[in-house]
Amino acid sequence: MIEVRKDGERIKIAFPYNPDYITKIKSIEGYQWHPEKKYWSLPYSELKGLLALFDEEKLNIDPSVWL
């Protein structure tokens, strides 16, 4: 399960280690890895790209993402 939340002007993405997911995240411009808390983040403007890349995966999207 991929957890997606809004964090200010960024989208916070967390999931158990999966090399395929990591490759997908790294293909999105502006990605950042946060090793201290073990999550990825993307600019909010890249939300559509994230959804397109993970269209067949199970995304648990927090309602705050849409606000």
Secondary structure by P-SEA (a helix, b strand, c coil): cbbbbbcccbbbbbbcccaaaaaaaaaccccccccccccccccccaaaaaaaaaccccccccccccc
